[in-house]
Amino acid sequence: MLDKSTVEFFQSDNKTNQIPYFDNRFRIDSELEEITLIFYRKKGSVPIILVRPDGSKLRVNSFDSEKVQWFDDRTFDMIKIKKPMPGPWQAIGDILPNSQILVVSDVTIKVEPLPNIVFSGETLKVQGSLFNGEKAIDSPNFKAVVNLDVNFYSTNNSSYDNFGADAIKVTSFRDDGRGLDEYANDSTFTGEFVLDFAAGEWQPVYLVKLPMATRELRQTPIMLLHTPVQVTVEQSTHEEKPHVLQLTIDNKHVDPESLVFQGKVTFPDRQVEPFSIMEGTGVTRQKEIEFTEPGLYRINISAFGKTTDRREFRLVIPEHTFNVKPDEINALVPDLSQSNGDNNVSLSFEQQQAAKEQELLAQEKALEEKQAQAEQNLLIIILGNVVIIILAISIFFGFRFMKKKRAK
């Protein structure tokens, strides 16, 4: 059996399984029933050609489909061969210098288990390493060959909110040094995802997708709990008095003393004001919010803290909104009538609105009367002009008739 997972191109001695680098040769053992090879080549180059020990060739468009499977990409060829011919083979093509022929046996992923209890809205980071059999894959080129997905499957326990829920793909692993991935091309793959789906019991499943095979790793189910912080707002009905935001912490699984909050308020006029709550004890926190005007207020908050077993966590609390309607405001204004010598009397907002409406109606009525009078005056002027024109025409023809009669 071939017990190596990689065959380097640049071995220098003359032992049977070692070959000179300059002609890209490798040897296949006679005991192998099946072999899968990956050849990394220059980006955009054409697929390689394999030369068997007897000199015959395998090409991407010319092979026995019952014995060979071939997947070609812009940067690699992946070839699976059943009962390959024993002896020295040769690969011809733009194969990357100093790269390796990867002999694929059983690619798997190893990932640290997730916490048993997590919270809705929490962001998690998981890291995994790929193994080919028992050996870790440390080739940066391999990330072009494989796709790594993180899926969550409901355990379909009718006691929980996620009963009957569909499977959810939450993220794909990456090794590009972006997001929460610490270093690019270090063969440590990082997944980052937000638990923004139904609470309940979920099973994490990690999928390793190769062009010719799929592997999966199933971990122990975890419990996704509801967000441990509830948001309420005591709304003010006076412009001089602020609203009061209250956060209530469920201390069954989190340490209330460890929690700090960062948030922002979006006011009805779309102005945004950030805030933070850094101190506090017990299971409640409060924050005053300025009363600016009637309308919709939006509150977005992130929480940072520790669980009761000292695990650090961060989560996003669902957005909380409240609407202040104009008829909920009790503004104080003076009554200028001062009837019977009394002091100024407070009018309710409804009374103010009614008075304004009456004033507007009176103005509209006066405007309508004025327009009607103007229209009437215009009609009289037009009729008068018409009468004058008719009289003038009558007089003109009357004079002509009299003149003709005298001439006869």
C-alpha positions as CSV (number, residue, x, y, z in Angstrom):
1,M,0.0,0.0,0.0
2,L,1.1,3.6,-0.6
3,D,1.4,5.0,2.9
4,K,2.3,8.5,1.9
5,S,-0.3,11.3,1.5
6,T,1.9,13.5,-0.6
7,V,4.6,12.8,-3.2
8,E,7.1,15.7,-3.6
9,F,8.4,16.5,-7.0
10,F,12.0,17.2,-6.0
11,Q,13.3,14.1,-4.3
12,S,17.0,13.5,-5.1
13,D,18.0,9.9,-4.4
14,N,17.4,6.8,-6.5
15,K,15.0,4.7,-4.4
16,T,12.1,3.1,-6.1
17,N,9.3,5.6,-5.1
18,Q,11.3,8.7,-5.4
19,I,11.7,10.5,-8.7
20,P,13.5,13.5,-10.2
21,Y,11.6,16.8,-10.0
22,F,12.2,17.9,-13.6
23,D,9.9,15.4,-15.3
24,N,7.0,15.4,-12.7
25,R,7.2,11.6,-12.2
26,F,5.5,9.6,-9.4
27,R,5.1,5.9,-8.8
28,I,1.9,4.0,-8.1
29,D,2.0,0.9,-5.9
30,S,0.7,-2.4,-7.3
31,E,-1.6,-2.9,-4.3
32,L,-3.7,0.2,-4.8
33,E,-7.3,-0.4,-5.8
34,E,-8.1,3.2,-6.3
35,I,-6.3,6.5,-6.1
36,T,-7.3,10.2,-6.2
37,L,-4.7,12.7,-7.2
38,I,-4.7,16.5,-7.1
39,F,-2.3,18.5,-9.3
40,Y,-2.0,22.2,-8.7
41,R,-1.3,24.3,-11.8
42,K,-0.9,27.9,-12.9
43,K,-4.2,29.8,-12.8
44,G,-6.1,29.6,-16.1
45,S,-3.8,27.0,-17.6
46,V,-5.1,24.0,-19.5
47,P,-5.6,20.7,-17.8
48,I,-2.6,18.4,-17.4
49,I,-1.9,15.2,-19.3
50,L,-1.1,11.9,-17.5
51,V,1.2,9.4,-19.0
52,R,0.9,5.8,-17.9
53,P,3.9,3.5,-17.3
54,D,3.2,1.9,-20.8
55,G,3.3,5.3,-22.5
56,S,-0.4,5.7,-23.1
57,K,-2.0,9.0,-22.1
58,L,-5.0,10.2,-20.1
59,R,-6.5,13.5,-21.1
60,V,-9.4,15.6,-19.7
61,N,-11.4,14.8,-22.8
62,S,-10.2,11.3,-23.5
63,F,-10.4,8.6,-20.8
64,D,-12.4,5.5,-19.8
65,S,-15.3,6.9,-17.7
66,E,-15.8,3.5,-16.0
67,K,-12.3,3.7,-14.5
68,V,-11.5,7.4,-14.4
69,Q,-13.2,10.5,-13.0
70,W,-11.7,13.9,-13.9
71,F,-12.6,17.3,-12.4
72,D,-10.7,20.3,-13.8
73,D,-10.7,23.8,-12.4
74,R,-8.8,27.0,-13.2
75,T,-6.1,26.1,-10.7
76,F,-6.1,22.3,-10.3
77,D,-7.0,18.9,-11.7
78,M,-8.6,16.3,-9.5
79,I,-8.4,12.8,-10.9
80,K,-9.8,9.5,-9.5
81,I,-8.5,6.3,-11.0
82,K,-9.8,2.8,-10.3
83,K,-7.1,0.0,-10.4
84,P,-4.4,2.3,-11.8
85,M,-1.5,0.7,-13.7
86,P,1.4,0.1,-11.3
87,G,4.7,1.7,-12.0
88,P,6.0,5.2,-12.8
89,W,3.5,7.8,-14.1
90,Q,4.3,11.2,-15.4
91,A,2.2,14.5,-15.3
92,I,2.7,17.0,-18.1
93,G,1.4,20.6,-17.8
94,D,1.9,23.9,-16.1
95,I,2.2,22.4,-12.6
96,L,3.2,24.8,-9.9
97,P,6.9,24.6,-9.0
98,N,7.6,23.2,-5.5
99,S,4.0,22.1,-5.1
100,Q,2.9,18.6,-4.2
101,I,0.9,15.8,-5.7
102,L,-1.8,15.3,-3.1
103,V,-2.9,11.7,-2.9
104,V,-6.4,11.9,-1.4
105,S,-7.4,9.1,1.0
106,D,-10.1,10.3,3.4
107,V,-10.4,14.1,3.8
108,T,-12.1,15.0,7.1
109,I,-12.4,18.1,9.3
110,K,-11.8,18.4,13.0
111,V,-13.6,21.2,14.8
112,E,-13.7,22.1,18.5
113,P,-17.2,21.4,19.9
114,L,-19.6,24.4,20.3
115,P,-20.8,25.4,23.8
116,N,-23.7,23.3,25.1
117,I,-25.8,26.5,25.7
118,V,-25.8,29.5,23.4
119,F,-28.1,32.5,23.0
120,S,-30.2,33.8,20.2
121,G,-28.4,36.8,18.6
122,E,-25.0,35.5,19.6
123,T,-22.0,35.6,17.2
124,L,-19.9,32.4,17.3
125,K,-16.4,31.7,16.0
126,V,-15.3,28.2,15.1
127,Q,-12.0,27.0,13.8
128,G,-11.3,23.7,12.0
129,S,-8.4,21.9,10.5
130,L,-8.5,19.5,7.5
131,F,-6.9,16.0,7.6
132,N,-6.1,13.6,4.8
133,G,-6.4,10.3,6.7
134,E,-4.4,10.9,9.9
135,K,-2.2,13.7,8.5
136,A,-3.1,17.4,8.6
137,I,-3.3,19.1,5.3
138,D,-1.0,22.1,5.3
139,S,-1.1,23.1,1.7
140,P,-2.5,26.6,1.1
141,N,-3.6,25.5,-2.4
142,F,-6.0,23.0,-1.0
143,K,-8.5,25.7,-0.1
144,A,-9.3,26.0,-3.9
145,V,-10.2,22.4,-3.9
146,V,-12.6,22.1,-1.0
147,N,-15.7,23.9,0.3
148,L,-16.4,23.9,4.0
149,D,-20.0,24.6,5.1
150,V,-21.6,24.9,8.6
151,N,-25.2,23.7,8.8
152,F,-27.6,23.5,11.6
153,Y,-30.3,20.8,11.7
154,S,-33.3,20.8,14.1
155,T,-33.6,17.7,16.3
156,N,-37.3,18.1,15.8
157,N,-38.1,18.0,19.5
158,S,-41.7,19.2,19.8
159,S,-40.9,20.9,23.1
160,Y,-39.0,23.6,21.4
161,D,-39.7,26.5,19.1
162,N,-37.6,25.0,16.2
163,F,-39.7,21.9,15.9
164,G,-40.1,21.1,12.2
165,A,-37.7,23.8,11.1
166,D,-35.7,23.4,7.9
167,A,-31.9,22.9,7.9
168,I,-30.0,26.2,8.0
169,K,-26.7,26.9,6.3
170,V,-25.1,29.5,8.7
171,T,-21.6,30.1,7.1
172,S,-18.7,28.7,5.1
173,F,-15.2,28.3,6.5
174,R,-12.5,30.6,5.2
175,D,-8.7,30.9,5.4
176,D,-8.2,34.4,3.9
177,G,-7.3,36.5,6.9
178,R,-10.6,38.4,6.8
179,G,-13.4,38.7,9.4
180,L,-12.5,36.5,12.4
181,D,-9.9,34.5,10.5
182,E,-6.7,35.4,12.1
183,Y,-4.1,34.5,9.5
184,A,-4.4,33.9,5.7
185,N,-3.2,30.6,4.2
186,D,-2.3,29.1,7.6
187,S,-4.5,26.0,7.0
188,T,-6.7,26.9,9.9
189,F,-10.2,27.5,8.6
190,T,-12.5,29.9,10.4
191,G,-16.3,30.0,10.5
192,E,-18.2,33.0,11.8
193,F,-22.0,33.1,12.1
194,V,-24.9,34.8,14.0
195,L,-27.5,32.6,15.7
196,D,-30.4,34.6,14.4
197,F,-32.9,31.8,14.0
198,A,-35.5,30.0,16.2
199,A,-34.6,28.9,19.7
200,G,-34.4,25.2,20.4
201,E,-32.2,22.1,20.1
202,W,-29.9,22.2,17.0
203,Q,-27.3,19.8,15.7
204,P,-24.2,21.3,14.1
205,V,-23.1,19.6,10.9
206,Y,-19.8,20.4,9.2
207,L,-19.7,19.5,5.5
208,V,-16.5,19.0,3.5
209,K,-17.3,19.2,-0.2
210,L,-14.8,17.9,-2.7
211,P,-15.4,17.8,-6.4
212,M,-15.9,14.1,-6.3
213,A,-17.0,13.4,-2.7
214,T,-18.7,14.9,0.3
215,R,-17.8,14.2,4.0
216,E,-19.6,15.4,7.1
217,L,-18.9,15.8,10.8
218,R,-21.9,15.8,13.1
219,Q,-21.4,17.2,16.6
220,T,-23.5,16.8,19.8
221,P,-26.7,18.9,19.7
222,I,-26.6,22.3,21.4
223,M,-29.4,24.3,23.1
224,L,-30.1,27.7,21.6
225,L,-31.9,29.8,24.2
226,H,-33.8,33.1,23.8
227,T,-31.9,36.3,24.3
228,P,-31.2,36.7,28.0
229,V,-32.0,40.4,28.0
230,Q,-35.5,41.9,27.6
231,V,-36.0,45.5,26.5
232,T,-38.9,47.7,27.7
233,V,-39.5,51.4,27.5
234,E,-41.5,53.6,29.9
235,Q,-42.9,56.2,27.4
236,S,-43.1,59.8,28.4
237,T,-46.2,61.9,27.7
238,H,-44.5,65.2,28.4
239,E,-42.0,66.9,26.2
240,E,-40.0,68.0,29.3
241,K,-39.7,64.4,30.6
242,P,-37.4,61.8,28.9
243,H,-38.4,58.2,28.0
244,V,-36.8,55.5,30.3
245,L,-35.2,52.5,28.7
246,Q,-35.1,49.4,31.0
247,L,-33.0,46.2,30.4
248,T,-34.0,43.2,32.4
249,I,-31.4,40.4,32.6
250,D,-32.3,36.7,33.0
251,N,-29.6,35.5,35.4
252,K,-30.2,31.8,35.0
253,H,-27.4,31.3,32.5
254,V,-25.5,34.7,32.5
255,D,-23.7,36.7,35.1
256,P,-25.5,40.1,35.3
257,E,-22.5,41.8,36.9
258,S,-20.4,41.1,33.8
259,L,-22.8,42.6,31.2
260,V,-22.1,45.9,29.4
261,F,-24.1,47.4,26.6
262,Q,-23.5,49.4,23.5
263,G,-26.4,50.8,21.5
264,K,-27.9,53.6,19.5
265,V,-31.3,55.4,19.3
266,T,-32.8,56.5,16.0
267,F,-35.2,59.3,16.6
268,P,-38.3,60.1,14.5
269,D,-36.4,62.6,12.5
270,R,-33.8,59.9,11.7
271,Q,-31.1,61.5,13.9
272,V,-29.0,58.8,15.6
273,E,-27.5,59.0,19.1
274,P,-25.1,56.3,20.4
275,F,-25.1,55.3,24.0
276,S,-23.4,52.8,26.4
277,I,-24.2,51.3,29.7
278,M,-21.0,50.4,31.4
279,E,-22.0,50.1,35.1
280,G,-24.8,48.7,37.1
281,T,-25.6,45.9,39.5
282,G,-28.5,43.4,39.8
283,V,-30.7,42.3,37.0
284,T,-31.8,45.7,35.6
285,R,-30.2,48.6,33.9
286,Q,-31.8,51.9,32.9
287,K,-31.1,54.7,30.4
288,E,-32.9,57.9,29.7
289,I,-33.9,58.7,26.1
290,E,-34.6,62.3,25.1
291,F,-38.2,63.1,24.1
292,T,-37.6,65.0,20.8
293,E,-41.0,64.8,19.0
294,P,-43.9,62.4,18.3
295,G,-43.1,59.5,16.0
296,L,-41.3,56.2,15.8
297,Y,-38.2,55.6,18.0
298,R,-35.8,52.6,17.2
299,I,-33.4,51.1,19.8
300,N,-30.6,48.8,18.7
301,I,-28.4,47.2,21.4
302,S,-25.4,44.8,21.6
303,A,-24.6,43.0,24.9
304,F,-21.2,41.8,26.0
305,G,-20.7,39.5,29.1
306,K,-20.0,36.1,30.6
307,T,-22.2,33.1,31.2
308,T,-22.4,31.5,34.6
309,D,-19.7,29.1,33.6
310,R,-17.4,32.1,32.7
311,R,-17.7,31.8,28.9
312,E,-17.3,35.1,27.1
313,F,-20.1,36.0,24.7
314,R,-21.4,38.8,22.6
315,L,-24.9,39.1,21.1
316,V,-27.2,41.5,19.3
317,I,-30.6,42.1,21.1
318,P,-33.6,42.3,18.7
319,E,-34.5,45.8,17.7
320,H,-37.0,47.5,20.0
321,T,-39.3,50.2,18.7
322,F,-42.0,52.4,20.2
323,N,-44.3,55.0,18.7
324,V,-45.3,58.2,20.4
325,K,-48.6,59.5,19.0
326,P,-49.4,63.2,19.0
327,D,-52.6,62.7,21.1
328,E,-50.5,61.2,23.9
329,I,-48.8,64.6,24.6
330,N,-50.2,66.8,27.3
331,A,-48.7,70.2,26.5
332,L,-49.4,73.2,28.7
333,V,-50.4,76.5,27.0
334,P,-52.0,79.7,28.4
335,D,-55.6,80.8,27.7
336,L,-55.4,84.4,26.5
337,S,-59.2,85.0,27.0
338,Q,-58.7,85.4,30.8
339,S,-62.6,85.5,31.2
340,N,-64.0,86.7,34.5
341,G,-60.6,87.9,35.7
342,D,-59.4,84.4,36.2
343,N,-55.7,83.4,35.8
344,N,-54.5,81.5,32.6
345,V,-56.3,78.2,32.2
346,S,-54.6,75.1,30.9
347,L,-56.0,73.7,27.6
348,S,-55.6,70.1,26.6
349,F,-54.0,69.2,23.4
350,E,-57.3,68.1,22.0
351,Q,-58.8,71.5,22.8
352,Q,-55.9,73.3,21.1
353,Q,-56.4,71.1,18.0
354,A,-60.2,71.8,18.0
355,A,-59.6,75.5,18.2
356,K,-57.1,75.4,15.3
357,E,-59.6,73.5,13.2
358,Q,-62.3,76.0,13.9
359,E,-60.0,78.8,13.0
360,L,-59.1,77.1,9.7
361,L,-62.7,76.5,8.9
362,A,-63.6,80.2,9.5
363,Q,-60.7,81.2,7.2
364,E,-61.8,78.8,4.5
365,K,-65.4,80.1,4.7
366,A,-64.3,83.7,4.5
367,L,-62.1,82.9,1.5
368,E,-64.9,81.1,-0.2
369,E,-67.3,84.1,0.3
370,K,-64.6,86.4,-1.0
371,Q,-64.1,84.3,-4.1
372,A,-67.9,84.1,-4.7
373,Q,-68.2,87.9,-4.5
374,A,-65.4,88.3,-6.9
375,E,-67.0,85.9,-9.3
376,Q,-70.3,87.8,-9.0
377,N,-68.7,91.1,-9.7
378,L,-66.9,89.7,-12.7
379,L,-70.2,88.4,-14.1
380,I,-71.9,91.8,-13.7
381,I,-69.0,93.5,-15.6
382,I,-69.2,91.0,-18.4
383,L,-73.0,91.3,-18.7
384,G,-72.7,95.2,-18.7
385,N,-70.1,95.1,-21.5
386,V,-72.2,92.8,-23.5
387,V,-75.2,95.1,-23.2
388,I,-73.1,98.2,-24.2
389,I,-71.8,96.3,-27.3
390,I,-75.3,95.3,-28.3
391,L,-76.5,98.9,-27.9
392,A,-73.6,100.3,-29.9
393,I,-74.2,97.9,-32.8
394,S,-77.9,98.7,-32.8
395,I,-77.3,102.5,-32.9
396,F,-74.7,102.0,-35.7
397,F,-77.1,100.1,-37.9
398,G,-80.0,102.4,-37.0
399,F,-78.1,105.4,-38.3
400,R,-77.1,103.7,-41.5
401,F,-80.8,102.7,-42.1
402,M,-82.0,106.3,-41.6
403,K,-79.3,107.7,-43.8
404,K,-80.3,105.3,-46.7
405,K,-84.0,106.2,-46.3
406,R,-83.3,110.0,-46.6
407,A,-81.2,109.4,-49.7
408,K,-84.1,107.9,-51.5
